[in-house]
Amino acid sequence: MKSVFELETLRMRLSDADLQPLDLHQRIQRALRALILDGALGPGVKLPATRALAQSLGVARDTVENAYVQLQRDGFVVRRKGSGSYVPETMGTELRGAERRRLRFRSPARSTPQAGAGLSRRGRMVLDSGGVADQQVIQAFATGLPETRTFPVQVWERLQRQVLKDHRTQVLLHGDPQGARPLREAIAAYLNLERGAQVSAEQILVLSSTRQALFLCAQLLVDAGKPILLENPGYFGAKKAFESAEAKVVPVDVDAQGIRTDLLRADRSGASCVYVTPSHQYPTGATLSLERRLDLIHWAADNGKWILEDDYDSEFHYDGLPTACVQGLDKYQRTLYIGTFGKTLYPGLRMGYMALPLELVRAFTHARSILDGHTPQAVQLTLARFMEDGHYNAHVRAMRKLYAGRRDYMLDAIERHLGAVVAPLRPAGGMQIPCFLKPGWSEEATIRQAAAAGVQLPGLSRLYLGPQKQSGWLLGYACLTEQAIETAMLRLAQALRQ
């Protein structure tokens, strides 16, 4: 160092809060590097000997030596035997060149980077979409959250230990992009028995989520800029997955019987796919009638279209028997069935699947291998045993009974506390209740008032694709106890009265 000032500057750098978690030699190395980059230690400047700097800083000589060695490896210091350690003469040229490059790409009229600068057109579109915000904490009345506090964690841990014991290090390697064979067999058996599907293990593709399945559908079945048909109102996650793949979303209205197949037959957009939630339409809760299911299948077969069947919340049907899935009725093999374990088990599992027509399996498996490779083998094999041993069906039955009671309690609480504000639709199943605001009430204002009271009101209008929108809320209840429902409903009613 040339002066006391530079030594004091080094000491100041060493006290930087960002450096405190590092080892001492790393802190010294980072501090010296910063002084070189800032120009405080210019080209050709000789650094003090390791012993002298160690004494000045009150540290061991080896600590400074280790810092110098790393600086030398990174090219910030040149060490000459018998002479000492120096900042390279070329450092000034390199820094000036880097500065010129930085200024060349910086607008002089802008002091802070602009959001989206440097992104591709698709990147800017994804940025502007805002992404999808998954609910990470239990809060009234967030949607899509199952009851996780009663999940049989001990059973799951026991099965996971068995898997690790039986397969040992094999599960630590890369897995089959299509999914572990035992899990694909368990999923196929479940779908055939419980959902009336007609699939084999060869048709199952294990994925991380429904949104990943939809993204793959958009990538492989729809060219950029081309249309895809989506229920209106519909699942916003599907809309964003399709839009991020540069597909053009075309809305198709739904009514009390689900998607209107007469509008499908009248469509002239040229779309090759339609996305539907036939078992429990999102967000209205309507069940697609059998007549329309058959009409949908014939429409797809007659016109060479694909049906993307999201069997959303089909496991949680409370009034009567659930209707068989579209895939099981489709003898023409035009249906891609999509399911998830995030709602039936727990969201953090990050596990979904598709049942594909055989002609599409290879392409979708290749695409999945490019996207993220595979789902962790240990988790897949644990889930396979969870299903094989009957725990999955038992858990779903228990949750179906629990959610049915919470739905009824929620409907009663809405009537008692908010009867003058909203008109709820009684869903035959699912995990949320659509509520339409009565005249004189504003969706935006009620959401704002509720938020101030610590209550989350997911709005309905955002789920509509065209100019015609219904104002209201979509109230989730599956993760809330009856006491939590009552407390939150009272708080909401009081907030709205104010």
Number of C-alpha atoms within 10 A of each C-alpha: 14 11 7 9 10 14 16 12 14 18 15 11 19 20 12 11 8 10 16 12 9 11 10 18 19 21 21 24 21 19 22 24 19 15 16 21 15 11 13 13 20 18 18 16 17 19 20 16 16 20 15 13 18 17 12 12 15 9 14 15 16 13 19 23 18 17 21 25 15 16 21 17 10 10 12 20 26 20 17 9 7 6 9 13 20 20 23 20 14 12 19 17 12 11 15 11 12 12 11 12 11 11 11 10 8 13 12 8 6 8 8 8 9 9 10 14 9 9 12 10 10 13 14 14 16 19 14 11 12 9 12 11 7 11 12 10 8 14 18 23 25 23 22 19 25 22 19 18 9 10 15 13 11 9 12 17 12 11 20 20 14 15 20 16 10 11 13 12 9 12 17 12 10 12 17 17 21 25 23 23 17 16 25 25 18 19 26 19 19 18 21 16 11 14 19 16 21 19 22 18 18 17 21 28 26 27 26 20 20 25 20 17 28 23 20 21 21 24 19 14 17 20 15 15 12 17 22 24 24 27 27 26 26 25 19 17 17 23 25 21 24 25 21 21 22 20 23 20 21 19 20 23 18 20 14 13 16 25 28 19 20 13 13 19 13 8 13 8 12 11 19 18 22 23 23 28 27 27 29 28 31 26 23 23 25 23 24 25 16 16 10 17 23 15 17 25 23 17 18 23 18 10 10 12 20 21 24 25 22 27 22 20 21 24 21 24 21 18 10 8 7 18 18 19 25 30 29 17 17 20 13 14 19 21 25 21 24 25 24 26 19 19 25 23 20 17 19 11 16 15 23 21 23 27 28 24 18 13 10 14 18 14 12 21 22 13 17 22 14 11 12 11 17 20 22 18 21 21 19 24 24 22 25 21 20 19 18 18 12 10 16 20 17 12 15 16 15 12 22 21 13 16 26 20 15 20 24 14 18 25 17 14 19 22 15 13 17 18 14 13 21 20 17 21 14 16 23 19 26 28 26 26 25 23 23 21 20 14 10 7 16 14 19 13 11 20 20 17 19 19 14 12 16 15 20 22 24 19 20 23 19 16 19 20 20 12 7 10 14 17 20 27 26 23 23 26 28 28 24 22 17 17 10 15 21 18 13 22 21 16 16 25 18 15 18 17 7 6
